[in-house]
Amino acid sequence: MFQHILSLYGRDFMQAQVKYESEIKTAVLGDRTITVKNLTPVFSPQELEKHNREIERRLFDVFRKYAGQRG
């Protein structure tokens, strides 16, 4: 799944030095403690817009692919 997410961002994502915001959530479920660490990339406004356009384009491609199959 991680590789798929990286492919959404393209090659520049892998080559750039990206900083991340970290968010840690802990929950107790019965006798178990579950900790989840969420890392969110921090982009400049220009990078964010570029990535959003790319994701939007790819989602639109998927929509076009499957919209014709409705019956």
CHARMM internal coordinates of N, CA and C (Angstrom, degrees):
IC EDIT
DIST 1 N 1 CA 1.4461
DIST 1 CA 1 C 1.5241
ANGL 1 N 1 CA 1 C 110.81
DIST 1 C 2 N 1.3408
ANGL 1 CA 1 C 2 N 116.75
DIHE 1 N 1 CA 1 C 2 N -41.13
DIST 2 N 2 CA 1.4586
ANGL 1 C 2 N 2 CA 120.09
DIHE 1 CA 1 C 2 N 2 CA -179.04
DIST 2 CA 2 C 1.5242
ANGL 2 N 2 CA 2 C 110.64
DIHE 1 C 2 N 2 CA 2 C -58.81
DIST 2 C 3 N 1.3379
ANGL 2 CA 2 C 3 N 116.33
DIHE 2 N 2 CA 2 C 3 N -41.43
DIST 3 N 3 CA 1.4610
ANGL 2 C 3 N 3 CA 119.75
DIHE 2 CA 2 C 3 N 3 CA 179.73
DIST 3 CA 3 C 1.5228
ANGL 3 N 3 CA 3 C 110.33
DIHE 2 C 3 N 3 CA 3 C -62.88
DIST 3 C 4 N 1.3396
ANGL 3 CA 3 C 4 N 117.37
DIHE 3 N 3 CA 3 C 4 N -37.70
DIST 4 N 4 CA 1.4567
ANGL 3 C 4 N 4 CA 121.07
DIHE 3 CA 3 C 4 N 4 CA 178.45
DIST 4 CA 4 C 1.5276
ANGL 4 N 4 CA 4 C 110.59
DIHE 3 C 4 N 4 CA 4 C -63.36
DIST 4 C 5 N 1.3088
ANGL 4 CA 4 C 5 N 117.08
DIHE 4 N 4 CA 4 C 5 N -42.05
DIST 5 N 5 CA 1.4636
ANGL 4 C 5 N 5 CA 120.69
DIHE 4 CA 4 C 5 N 5 CA 178.13
DIST 5 CA 5 C 1.5193
ANGL 5 N 5 CA 5 C 109.98
DIHE 4 C 5 N 5 CA 5 C -62.51
DIST 5 C 6 N 1.3274
ANGL 5 CA 5 C 6 N 117.09
DIHE 5 N 5 CA 5 C 6 N -43.41
DIST 6 N 6 CA 1.4583
ANGL 5 C 6 N 6 CA 119.89
DIHE 5 CA 5 C 6 N 6 CA 178.57
DIST 6 CA 6 C 1.5153
ANGL 6 N 6 CA 6 C 110.93
DIHE 5 C 6 N 6 CA 6 C -61.74
DIST 6 C 7 N 1.3394
ANGL 6 CA 6 C 7 N 117.15
DIHE 6 N 6 CA 6 C 7 N -36.51
DIST 7 N 7 CA 1.4555
ANGL 6 C 7 N 7 CA 118.98
DIHE 6 CA 6 C 7 N 7 CA -179.51
DIST 7 CA 7 C 1.5225
ANGL 7 N 7 CA 7 C 111.10
DIHE 6 C 7 N 7 CA 7 C -66.81
DIST 7 C 8 N 1.3348
ANGL 7 CA 7 C 8 N 117.82
DIHE 7 N 7 CA 7 C 8 N -25.72
DIST 8 N 8 CA 1.4604
ANGL 7 C 8 N 8 CA 119.91
DIHE 7 CA 7 C 8 N 8 CA 176.06
DIST 8 CA 8 C 1.5207
ANGL 8 N 8 CA 8 C 111.51
DIHE 7 C 8 N 8 CA 8 C -66.08
DIST 8 C 9 N 1.3133
ANGL 8 CA 8 C 9 N 115.72
DIHE 8 N 8 CA 8 C 9 N -32.01
DIST 9 N 9 CA 1.4509
ANGL 8 C 9 N 9 CA 120.20
DIHE 8 CA 8 C 9 N 9 CA -177.85
DIST 9 CA 9 C 1.5204
ANGL 9 N 9 CA 9 C 112.51
DIHE 8 C 9 N 9 CA 9 C -87.56
DIST 9 C 10 N 1.3102
ANGL 9 CA 9 C 10 N 118.84
DIHE 9 N 9 CA 9 C 10 N -16.36
DIST 10 N 10 CA 1.4601
ANGL 9 C 10 N 10 CA 121.80
DIHE 9 CA 9 C 10 N 10 CA 178.69
DIST 10 CA 10 C 1.5136
ANGL 10 N 10 CA 10 C 112.28
DIHE 9 C 10 N 10 CA 10 C 84.58
DIST 10 C 11 N 1.3060
ANGL 10 CA 10 C 11 N 115.41
DIHE 10 N 10 CA 10 C 11 N 179.52
DIST 11 N 11 CA 1.4599
ANGL 10 C 11 N 11 CA 121.33
DIHE 10 CA 10 C 11 N 11 CA -175.43
DIST 11 CA 11 C 1.5167
ANGL 11 N 11 CA 11 C 113.34
DIHE 10 C 11 N 11 CA 11 C -65.90
DIST 11 C 12 N 1.3105
ANGL 11 CA 11 C 12 N 118.29
DIHE 11 N 11 CA 11 C 12 N -34.01
DIST 12 N 12 CA 1.4622
ANGL 11 C 12 N 12 CA 120.47
DIHE 11 CA 11 C 12 N 12 CA -178.43
DIST 12 CA 12 C 1.5235
ANGL 12 N 12 CA 12 C 110.77
DIHE 11 C 12 N 12 CA 12 C -57.84
DIST 12 C 13 N 1.3043
ANGL 12 CA 12 C 13 N 116.17
DIHE 12 N 12 CA 12 C 13 N -30.31
DIST 13 N 13 CA 1.4595
ANGL 12 C 13 N 13 CA 120.77
DIHE 12 CA 12 C 13 N 13 CA -179.76
DIST 13 CA 13 C 1.5187
ANGL 13 N 13 CA 13 C 110.47
DIHE 12 C 13 N 13 CA 13 C -61.61
DIST 13 C 14 N 1.3167
ANGL 13 CA 13 C 14 N 117.16
DIHE 13 N 13 CA 13 C 14 N -41.84
DIST 14 N 14 CA 1.4571
ANGL 13 C 14 N 14 CA 121.46
DIHE 13 CA 13 C 14 N 14 CA -177.50
DIST 14 CA 14 C 1.5310
ANGL 14 N 14 CA 14 C 111.31
DIHE 13 C 14 N 14 CA 14 C -71.96
DIST 14 C 15 N 1.3084
ANGL 14 CA 14 C 15 N 117.91
DIHE 14 N 14 CA 14 C 15 N -31.13
DIST 15 N 15 CA 1.4497
ANGL 14 C 15 N 15 CA 121.28
DIHE 14 CA 14 C 15 N 15 CA -173.67
DIST 15 CA 15 C 1.5246
ANGL 15 N 15 CA 15 C 112.71
DIHE 14 C 15 N 15 CA 15 C -88.76
DIST 15 C 16 N 1.3023
ANGL 15 CA 15 C 16 N 117.50
DIHE 15 N 15 CA 15 C 16 N -24.55
DIST 16 N 16 CA 1.4598
ANGL 15 C 16 N 16 CA 120.68
DIHE 15 CA 15 C 16 N 16 CA -176.83
DIST 16 CA 16 C 1.5289
ANGL 16 N 16 CA 16 C 110.22
DIHE 15 C 16 N 16 CA 16 C -79.04
DIST 16 C 17 N 1.3195
ANGL 16 CA 16 C 17 N 115.50
DIHE 16 N 16 CA 16 C 17 N 152.29
DIST 17 N 17 CA 1.4584
ANGL 16 C 17 N 17 CA 120.94
DIHE 16 CA 16 C 17 N 17 CA 173.46
DIST 17 CA 17 C 1.5256
ANGL 17 N 17 CA 17 C 106.92
DIHE 16 C 17 N 17 CA 17 C -85.52
DIST 17 C 18 N 1.3006
ANGL 17 CA 17 C 18 N 115.72
DIHE 17 N 17 CA 17 C 18 N 100.44
DIST 18 N 18 CA 1.4565
ANGL 17 C 18 N 18 CA 121.28
DIHE 17 CA 17 C 18 N 18 CA -175.83
DIST 18 CA 18 C 1.5186
ANGL 18 N 18 CA 18 C 109.19
DIHE 17 C 18 N 18 CA 18 C -99.00
DIST 18 C 19 N 1.3217
ANGL 18 CA 18 C 19 N 115.72
DIHE 18 N 18 CA 18 C 19 N 134.55
DIST 19 N 19 CA 1.4587
ANGL 18 C 19 N 19 CA 120.92
DIHE 18 CA 18 C 19 N 19 CA 174.61
DIST 19 CA 19 C 1.5215
ANGL 19 N 19 CA 19 C 107.92
DIHE 18 C 19 N 19 CA 19 C -95.93
DIST 19 C 20 N 1.3195
ANGL 19 CA 19 C 20 N 115.68
DIHE 19 N 19 CA 19 C 20 N 152.67
DIST 20 N 20 CA 1.4550
ANGL 19 C 20 N 20 CA 120.83
DIHE 19 CA 19 C 20 N 20 CA -176.76
DIST 20 CA 20 C 1.5192
ANGL 20 N 20 CA 20 C 111.03
DIHE 19 C 20 N 20 CA 20 C -126.76
DIST 20 C 21 N 1.3323
ANGL 20 CA 20 C 21 N 115.11
DIHE 20 N 20 CA 20 C 21 N 144.07
DIST 21 N 21 CA 1.4561
ANGL 20 C 21 N 21 CA 121.43
DIHE 20 CA 20 C 21 N 21 CA 168.41
DIST 21 CA 21 C 1.5175
ANGL 21 N 21 CA 21 C 106.39
DIHE 20 C 21 N 21 CA 21 C -92.50
DIST 21 C 22 N 1.3043
ANGL 21 CA 21 C 22 N 116.04
DIHE 21 N 21 CA 21 C 22 N 137.22
DIST 22 N 22 CA 1.4546
ANGL 21 C 22 N 22 CA 121.02
DIHE 21 CA 21 C 22 N 22 CA -177.97
DIST 22 CA 22 C 1.5226
ANGL 22 N 22 CA 22 C 109.81
DIHE 21 C 22 N 22 CA 22 C -109.78
DIST 22 C 23 N 1.3279
ANGL 22 CA 22 C 23 N 115.63
DIHE 22 N 22 CA 22 C 23 N 135.85
DIST 23 N 23 CA 1.4581
ANGL 22 C 23 N 23 CA 121.67
DIHE 22 CA 22 C 23 N 23 CA 176.65
DIST 23 CA 23 C 1.5271
ANGL 23 N 23 CA 23 C 107.17
DIHE 22 C 23 N 23 CA 23 C -132.64
DIST 23 C 24 N 1.3075
ANGL 23 CA 23 C 24 N 116.60
DIHE 23 N 23 CA 23 C 24 N 125.64
DIST 24 N 24 CA 1.4585
ANGL 23 C 24 N 24 CA 121.06
DIHE 23 CA 23 C 24 N 24 CA -177.79
DIST 24 CA 24 C 1.5255
ANGL 24 N 24 CA 24 C 109.18
DIHE 23 C 24 N 24 CA 24 C -115.20
DIST 24 C 25 N 1.3315
ANGL 24 CA 24 C 25 N 115.21
DIHE 24 N 24 CA 24 C 25 N 127.81
DIST 25 N 25 CA 1.4686
ANGL 24 C 25 N 25 CA 122.01
DIHE 24 CA 24 C 25 N 25 CA 177.61
DIST 25 CA 25 C 1.5198
ANGL 25 N 25 CA 25 C 108.04
DIHE 24 C 25 N 25 CA 25 C -120.38
DIST 25 C 26 N 1.3094
ANGL 25 CA 25 C 26 N 116.25
DIHE 25 N 25 CA 25 C 26 N 137.63
DIST 26 N 26 CA 1.4569
ANGL 25 C 26 N 26 CA 121.94
DIHE 25 CA 25 C 26 N 26 CA 177.94
DIST 26 CA 26 C 1.5209
ANGL 26 N 26 CA 26 C 108.49
DIHE 25 C 26 N 26 CA 26 C -125.49
DIST 26 C 27 N 1.3267
ANGL 26 CA 26 C 27 N 115.48
DIHE 26 N 26 CA 26 C 27 N 135.38
DIST 27 N 27 CA 1.4629
ANGL 26 C 27 N 27 CA 121.03
DIHE 26 CA 26 C 27 N 27 CA 178.44
DIST 27 CA 27 C 1.5205
ANGL 27 N 27 CA 27 C 108.95
DIHE 26 C 27 N 27 CA 27 C -135.51
DIST 27 C 28 N 1.3107
ANGL 27 CA 27 C 28 N 115.49
DIHE 27 N 27 CA 27 C 28 N 148.08
DIST 28 N 28 CA 1.4608
ANGL 27 C 28 N 28 CA 121.14
DIHE 27 CA 27 C 28 N 28 CA 177.14
DIST 28 CA 28 C 1.5201
ANGL 28 N 28 CA 28 C 107.47
DIHE 27 C 28 N 28 CA 28 C -105.80
DIST 28 C 29 N 1.3200
ANGL 28 CA 28 C 29 N 115.01
DIHE 28 N 28 CA 28 C 29 N 127.68
DIST 29 N 29 CA 1.4561
ANGL 28 C 29 N 29 CA 121.76
DIHE 28 CA 28 C 29 N 29 CA 179.48
DIST 29 CA 29 C 1.5209
ANGL 29 N 29 CA 29 C 107.80
DIHE 28 C 29 N 29 CA 29 C -127.20
DIST 29 C 30 N 1.3044
ANGL 29 CA 29 C 30 N 115.74
DIHE 29 N 29 CA 29 C 30 N 100.60
DIST 30 N 30 CA 1.4608
ANGL 29 C 30 N 30 CA 119.72
DIHE 29 CA 29 C 30 N 30 CA -174.90
DIST 30 CA 30 C 1.5190
ANGL 30 N 30 CA 30 C 109.69
DIHE 29 C 30 N 30 CA 30 C 66.97
DIST 30 C 31 N 1.3238
ANGL 30 CA 30 C 31 N 115.84
DIHE 30 N 30 CA 30 C 31 N -121.72
DIST 31 N 31 CA 1.4674
ANGL 30 C 31 N 31 CA 120.09
DIHE 30 CA 30 C 31 N 31 CA 178.64
DIST 31 CA 31 C 1.5246
ANGL 31 N 31 CA 31 C 112.18
DIHE 30 C 31 N 31 CA 31 C -99.26
DIST 31 C 32 N 1.3193
ANGL 31 CA 31 C 32 N 116.88
DIHE 31 N 31 CA 31 C 32 N 11.84
DIST 32 N 32 CA 1.4649
ANGL 31 C 32 N 32 CA 121.07
DIHE 31 CA 31 C 32 N 32 CA -178.34
DIST 32 CA 32 C 1.5261
ANGL 32 N 32 CA 32 C 111.02
DIHE 31 C 32 N 32 CA 32 C -111.56
DIST 32 C 33 N 1.3123
ANGL 32 CA 32 C 33 N 115.35
DIHE 32 N 32 CA 32 C 33 N 143.70
DIST 33 N 33 CA 1.4588
ANGL 32 C 33 N 33 CA 121.65
DIHE 32 CA 32 C 33 N 33 CA 173.01
DIST 33 CA 33 C 1.5205
ANGL 33 N 33 CA 33 C 107.50
DIHE 32 C 33 N 33 CA 33 C -109.03
DIST 33 C 34 N 1.3166
ANGL 33 CA 33 C 34 N 115.86
DIHE 33 N 33 CA 33 C 34 N 124.88
DIST 34 N 34 CA 1.4597
ANGL 33 C 34 N 34 CA 121.55
DIHE 33 CA 33 C 34 N 34 CA -178.35
DIST 34 CA 34 C 1.5183
ANGL 34 N 34 CA 34 C 107.98
DIHE 33 C 34 N 34 CA 34 C -112.79
DIST 34 C 35 N 1.3226
ANGL 34 CA 34 C 35 N 115.56
DIHE 34 N 34 CA 34 C 35 N 126.45
DIST 35 N 35 CA 1.4570
ANGL 34 C 35 N 35 CA 121.76
DIHE 34 CA 34 C 35 N 35 CA 178.71
DIST 35 CA 35 C 1.5198
ANGL 35 N 35 CA 35 C 108.74
DIHE 34 C 35 N 35 CA 35 C -116.52
DIST 35 C 36 N 1.3328
ANGL 35 CA 35 C 36 N 115.62
DIHE 35 N 35 CA 35 C 36 N 130.19
DIST 36 N 36 CA 1.4588
ANGL 35 C 36 N 36 CA 121.70
DIHE 35 CA 35 C 36 N 36 CA 178.72
DIST 36 CA 36 C 1.5170
ANGL 36 N 36 CA 36 C 107.80
DIHE 35 C 36 N 36 CA 36 C -121.32
DIST 36 C 37 N 1.3264
ANGL 36 CA 36 C 37 N 116.13
DIHE 36 N 36 CA 36 C 37 N 128.90
DIST 37 N 37 CA 1.4600
ANGL 36 C 37 N 37 CA 121.41
DIHE 36 CA 36 C 37 N 37 CA 177.21
DIST 37 CA 37 C 1.5206
ANGL 37 N 37 CA 37 C 107.66
DIHE 36 C 37 N 37 CA 37 C -109.92
DIST 37 C 38 N 1.3226
ANGL 37 CA 37 C 38 N 116.47
DIHE 37 N 37 CA 37 C 38 N 118.31
DIST 38 N 38 CA 1.4521
ANGL 37 C 38 N 38 CA 122.54
DIHE 37 CA 37 C 38 N 38 CA -179.70
DIST 38 CA 38 C 1.5251
ANGL 38 N 38 CA 38 C 108.69
DIHE 37 C 38 N 38 CA 38 C -103.13
DIST 38 C 39 N 1.3245
ANGL 38 CA 38 C 39 N 116.68
DIHE 38 N 38 CA 38 C 39 N 123.89
DIST 39 N 39 CA 1.4585
ANGL 38 C 39 N 39 CA 121.83
DIHE 38 CA 38 C 39 N 39 CA 176.45
DIST 39 CA 39 C 1.5168
ANGL 39 N 39 CA 39 C 108.41
DIHE 38 C 39 N 39 CA 39 C -107.38
DIST 39 C 40 N 1.3192
ANGL 39 CA 39 C 40 N 116.33
DIHE 39 N 39 CA 39 C 40 N 123.72
DIST 40 N 40 CA 1.4531
ANGL 39 C 40 N 40 CA 122.09
DIHE 39 CA 39 C 40 N 40 CA 179.62
DIST 40 CA 40 C 1.5220
ANGL 40 N 40 CA 40 C 108.67
DIHE 39 C 40 N 40 CA 40 C -115.52
DIST 40 C 41 N 1.3467
ANGL 40 CA 40 C 41 N 117.77
DIHE 40 N 40 CA 40 C 41 N 124.85
DIST 41 N 41 CA 1.4598
ANGL 40 C 41 N 41 CA 119.03
DIHE 40 CA 40 C 41 N 41 CA -179.91
DIST 41 CA 41 C 1.5298
ANGL 41 N 41 CA 41 C 111.20
DIHE 40 C 41 N 41 CA 41 C -66.82
DIST 41 C 42 N 1.3203
ANGL 41 CA 41 C 42 N 115.38
DIHE 41 N 41 CA 41 C 42 N 144.10
DIST 42 N 42 CA 1.4602
ANGL 41 C 42 N 42 CA 121.70
DIHE 41 CA 41 C 42 N 42 CA 177.88
DIST 42 CA 42 C 1.5244
ANGL 42 N 42 CA 42 C 106.98
DIHE 41 C 42 N 42 CA 42 C -107.62
DIST 42 C 43 N 1.3332
ANGL 42 CA 42 C 43 N 116.21
DIHE 42 N 42 CA 42 C 43 N 114.53
DIST 43 N 43 CA 1.4559
ANGL 42 C 43 N 43 CA 121.97
DIHE 42 CA 42 C 43 N 43 CA -178.08
DIST 43 CA 43 C 1.5212
ANGL 43 N 43 CA 43 C 110.24
DIHE 42 C 43 N 43 CA 43 C -112.29
DIST 43 C 44 N 1.3192
ANGL 43 CA 43 C 44 N 115.15
DIHE 43 N 43 CA 43 C 44 N 157.09
DIST 44 N 44 CA 1.4601
ANGL 43 C 44 N 44 CA 119.89
DIHE 43 CA 43 C 44 N 44 CA 170.33
DIST 44 CA 44 C 1.5273
ANGL 44 N 44 CA 44 C 106.74
DIHE 43 C 44 N 44 CA 44 C -70.30
DIST 44 C 45 N 1.3271
ANGL 44 CA 44 C 45 N 118.28
DIHE 44 N 44 CA 44 C 45 N 161.85
DIST 45 N 45 CA 1.4734
ANGL 44 C 45 N 45 CA 119.45
DIHE 44 CA 44 C 45 N 45 CA 179.22
DIST 45 CA 45 C 1.5301
ANGL 45 N 45 CA 45 C 112.60
DIHE 44 C 45 N 45 CA 45 C -56.37
DIST 45 C 46 N 1.3302
ANGL 45 CA 45 C 46 N 117.41
DIHE 45 N 45 CA 45 C 46 N -37.54
DIST 46 N 46 CA 1.4645
ANGL 45 C 46 N 46 CA 120.66
DIHE 45 CA 45 C 46 N 46 CA 179.67
DIST 46 CA 46 C 1.5285
ANGL 46 N 46 CA 46 C 110.97
DIHE 45 C 46 N 46 CA 46 C -67.38
DIST 46 C 47 N 1.3321
ANGL 46 CA 46 C 47 N 116.69
DIHE 46 N 46 CA 46 C 47 N -43.20
DIST 47 N 47 CA 1.4658
ANGL 46 C 47 N 47 CA 120.46
DIHE 46 CA 46 C 47 N 47 CA 178.84
DIST 47 CA 47 C 1.5222
ANGL 47 N 47 CA 47 C 110.62
DIHE 46 C 47 N 47 CA 47 C -65.08
DIST 47 C 48 N 1.3131
ANGL 47 CA 47 C 48 N 116.36
DIHE 47 N 47 CA 47 C 48 N -41.30
DIST 48 N 48 CA 1.4546
ANGL 47 C 48 N 48 CA 121.03
DIHE 47 CA 47 C 48 N 48 CA 179.85
DIST 48 CA 48 C 1.5250
ANGL 48 N 48 CA 48 C 110.68
DIHE 47 C 48 N 48 CA 48 C -61.46
DIST 48 C 49 N 1.3148
ANGL 48 CA 48 C 49 N 117.04
DIHE 48 N 48 CA 48 C 49 N -44.97
DIST 49 N 49 CA 1.4650
ANGL 48 C 49 N 49 CA 121.16
DIHE 48 CA 48 C 49 N 49 CA 178.69
DIST 49 CA 49 C 1.5268
ANGL 49 N 49 CA 49 C 110.86
DIHE 48 C 49 N 49 CA 49 C -62.52
DIST 49 C 50 N 1.3161
ANGL 49 CA 49 C 50 N 116.48
DIHE 49 N 49 CA 49 C 50 N -41.90
DIST 50 N 50 CA 1.4668
ANGL 49 C 50 N 50 CA 121.08
DIHE 49 CA 49 C 50 N 50 CA 179.12
DIST 50 CA 50 C 1.5270
ANGL 50 N 50 CA 50 C 110.70
DIHE 49 C 50 N 50 CA 50 C -61.62
DIST 50 C 51 N 1.3156
ANGL 50 CA 50 C 51 N 116.97
DIHE 50 N 50 CA 50 C 51 N -46.52
DIST 51 N 51 CA 1.4611
ANGL 50 C 51 N 51 CA 121.07
DIHE 50 CA 50 C 51 N 51 CA -179.42
DIST 51 CA 51 C 1.5240
ANGL 51 N 51 CA 51 C 111.12
DIHE 50 C 51 N 51 CA 51 C -67.17
DIST 51 C 52 N 1.3160
ANGL 51 CA 51 C 52 N 117.44
DIHE 51 N 51 CA 51 C 52 N -39.35
DIST 52 N 52 CA 1.4621
ANGL 51 C 52 N 52 CA 120.63
DIHE 51 CA 51 C 52 N 52 CA 178.33
DIST 52 CA 52 C 1.5233
ANGL 52 N 52 CA 52 C 111.41
DIHE 51 C 52 N 52 CA 52 C -63.04
DIST 52 C 53 N 1.3392
ANGL 52 CA 52 C 53 N 117.12
DIHE 52 N 52 CA 52 C 53 N -41.55
DIST 53 N 53 CA 1.4664
ANGL 52 C 53 N 53 CA 120.62
DIHE 52 CA 52 C 53 N 53 CA 177.56
DIST 53 CA 53 C 1.5269
ANGL 53 N 53 CA 53 C 111.12
DIHE 52 C 53 N 53 CA 53 C -62.73
DIST 53 C 54 N 1.3246
ANGL 53 CA 53 C 54 N 116.36
DIHE 53 N 53 CA 53 C 54 N -41.55
DIST 54 N 54 CA 1.4644
ANGL 53 C 54 N 54 CA 120.37
DIHE 53 CA 53 C 54 N 54 CA -179.73
DIST 54 CA 54 C 1.5297
ANGL 54 N 54 CA 54 C 110.89
DIHE 53 C 54 N 54 CA 54 C -65.25
DIST 54 C 55 N 1.3082
ANGL 54 CA 54 C 55 N 117.50
DIHE 54 N 54 CA 54 C 55 N -44.17
DIST 55 N 55 CA 1.4641
ANGL 54 C 55 N 55 CA 120.76
DIHE 54 CA 54 C 55 N 55 CA 178.39
DIST 55 CA 55 C 1.5237
ANGL 55 N 55 CA 55 C 109.82
DIHE 54 C 55 N 55 CA 55 C -64.17
DIST 55 C 56 N 1.3213
ANGL 55 CA 55 C 56 N 117.24
DIHE 55 N 55 CA 55 C 56 N -42.99
DIST 56 N 56 CA 1.4594
ANGL 55 C 56 N 56 CA 121.20
DIHE 55 CA 55 C 56 N 56 CA 178.75
DIST 56 CA 56 C 1.5235
ANGL 56 N 56 CA 56 C 110.72
DIHE 55 C 56 N 56 CA 56 C -60.50
DIST 56 C 57 N 1.3214
ANGL 56 CA 56 C 57 N 116.76
DIHE 56 N 56 CA 56 C 57 N -42.83
DIST 57 N 57 CA 1.4628
ANGL 56 C 57 N 57 CA 121.28
DIHE 56 CA 56 C 57 N 57 CA 179.74
DIST 57 CA 57 C 1.5261
ANGL 57 N 57 CA 57 C 110.60
DIHE 56 C 57 N 57 CA 57 C -61.76
DIST 57 C 58 N 1.3181
ANGL 57 CA 57 C 58 N 116.34
DIHE 57 N 57 CA 57 C 58 N -44.83
DIST 58 N 58 CA 1.4691
ANGL 57 C 58 N 58 CA 119.63
DIHE 57 CA 57 C 58 N 58 CA -178.72
DIST 58 CA 58 C 1.5229
ANGL 58 N 58 CA 58 C 111.60
DIHE 57 C 58 N 58 CA 58 C -68.39
DIST 58 C 59 N 1.3176
ANGL 58 CA 58 C 59 N 117.43
DIHE 58 N 58 CA 58 C 59 N -37.72
DIST 59 N 59 CA 1.4625
ANGL 58 C 59 N 59 CA 119.83
DIHE 58 CA 58 C 59 N 59 CA 176.54
DIST 59 CA 59 C 1.5231
ANGL 59 N 59 CA 59 C 110.75
DIHE 58 C 59 N 59 CA 59 C -65.19
DIST 59 C 60 N 1.3310
ANGL 59 CA 59 C 60 N 116.71
DIHE 59 N 59 CA 59 C 60 N -38.47
DIST 60 N 60 CA 1.4573
ANGL 59 C 60 N 60 CA 120.51
DIHE 59 CA 59 C 60 N 60 CA 177.90
DIST 60 CA 60 C 1.5210
ANGL 60 N 60 CA 60 C 110.37
DIHE 59 C 60 N 60 CA 60 C -64.44
DIST 60 C 61 N 1.3417
ANGL 60 CA 60 C 61 N 117.63
DIHE 60 N 60 CA 60 C 61 N -38.97
DIST 61 N 61 CA 1.4668
ANGL 60 C 61 N 61 CA 121.27
DIHE 60 CA 60 C 61 N 61 CA 176.73
DIST 61 CA 61 C 1.5252
ANGL 61 N 61 CA 61 C 110.68
DIHE 60 C 61 N 61 CA 61 C -59.46
DIST 61 C 62 N 1.3307
ANGL 61 CA 61 C 62 N 116.48
DIHE 61 N 61 CA 61 C 62 N -42.72
DIST 62 N 62 CA 1.4699
ANGL 61 C 62 N 62 CA 120.42
DIHE 61 CA 61 C 62 N 62 CA 178.55
DIST 62 CA 62 C 1.5258
ANGL 62 N 62 CA 62 C 109.71
DIHE 61 C 62 N 62 CA 62 C -65.57
DIST 62 C 63 N 1.3174
ANGL 62 CA 62 C 63 N 116.87
DIHE 62 N 62 CA 62 C 63 N -43.12
DIST 63 N 63 CA 1.4648
ANGL 62 C 63 N 63 CA 121.01
DIHE 62 CA 62 C 63 N 63 CA 178.93
DIST 63 CA 63 C 1.5231
ANGL 63 N 63 CA 63 C 110.68
DIHE 62 C 63 N 63 CA 63 C -58.68
DIST 63 C 64 N 1.3315
ANGL 63 CA 63 C 64 N 116.99
DIHE 63 N 63 CA 63 C 64 N -46.96
DIST 64 N 64 CA 1.4673
ANGL 63 C 64 N 64 CA 120.59
DIHE 63 CA 63 C 64 N 64 CA 179.74
DIST 64 CA 64 C 1.5185
ANGL 64 N 64 CA 64 C 111.08
DIHE 63 C 64 N 64 CA 64 C -61.71
DIST 64 C 65 N 1.3155
ANGL 64 CA 64 C 65 N 116.38
DIHE 64 N 64 CA 64 C 65 N -39.16
DIST 65 N 65 CA 1.4620
ANGL 64 C 65 N 65 CA 120.83
DIHE 64 CA 64 C 65 N 65 CA -178.40
DIST 65 CA 65 C 1.5266
ANGL 65 N 65 CA 65 C 111.05
DIHE 64 C 65 N 65 CA 65 C -61.67
DIST 65 C 66 N 1.3343
ANGL 65 CA 65 C 66 N 116.77
DIHE 65 N 65 CA 65 C 66 N -44.15
DIST 66 N 66 CA 1.4533
ANGL 65 C 66 N 66 CA 120.24
DIHE 65 CA 65 C 66 N 66 CA -174.13
DIST 66 CA 66 C 1.5245
ANGL 66 N 66 CA 66 C 114.27
DIHE 65 C 66 N 66 CA 66 C -95.05
DIST 66 C 67 N 1.3100
ANGL 66 CA 66 C 67 N 119.22
DIHE 66 N 66 CA 66 C 67 N -16.85
DIST 67 N 67 CA 1.4633
ANGL 66 C 67 N 67 CA 121.17
DIHE 66 CA 66 C 67 N 67 CA -178.96
DIST 67 CA 67 C 1.5217
ANGL 67 N 67 CA 67 C 110.96
DIHE 66 C 67 N 67 CA 67 C -65.62
DIST 67 C 68 N 1.3172
ANGL 67 CA 67 C 68 N 117.61
DIHE 67 N 67 CA 67 C 68 N -32.72
DIST 68 N 68 CA 1.4589
ANGL 67 C 68 N 68 CA 121.09
DIHE 67 CA 67 C 68 N 68 CA 179.70
DIST 68 CA 68 C 1.5140
ANGL 68 N 68 CA 68 C 113.29
DIHE 67 C 68 N 68 CA 68 C -72.50
DIST 68 C 69 N 1.3306
ANGL 68 CA 68 C 69 N 117.93
DIHE 68 N 68 CA 68 C 69 N -12.35
DIST 69 N 69 CA 1.4615
ANGL 68 C 69 N 69 CA 121.48
DIHE 68 CA 68 C 69 N 69 CA -176.92
DIST 69 CA 69 C 1.5213
ANGL 69 N 69 CA 69 C 112.60
DIHE 68 C 69 N 69 CA 69 C -92.19
DIST 69 C 70 N 1.3270
ANGL 69 CA 69 C 70 N 116.45
DIHE 69 N 69 CA 69 C 70 N -1.37
DIST 70 N 70 CA 1.4655
ANGL 69 C 70 N 70 CA 119.22
DIHE 69 CA 69 C 70 N 70 CA 179.88
DIST 70 CA 70 C 1.5213
ANGL 70 N 70 CA 70 C 108.95
DIHE 69 C 70 N 70 CA 70 C -68.59
DIST 70 C 71 N 1.2777
ANGL 70 CA 70 C 71 N 115.72
DIHE 70 N 70 CA 70 C 71 N 142.51
DIST 71 N 71 CA 1.4527
ANGL 70 C 71 N 71 CA 116.44
DIHE 70 CA 70 C 71 N 71 CA -177.85
DIST 71 CA 71 C 1.4207
ANGL 71 N 71 CA 71 C 112.09
DIHE 70 C 71 N 71 CA 71 C -147.16
END
COOR INIT
IC SEED 1 N 1 CA 1 C
IC BUILD
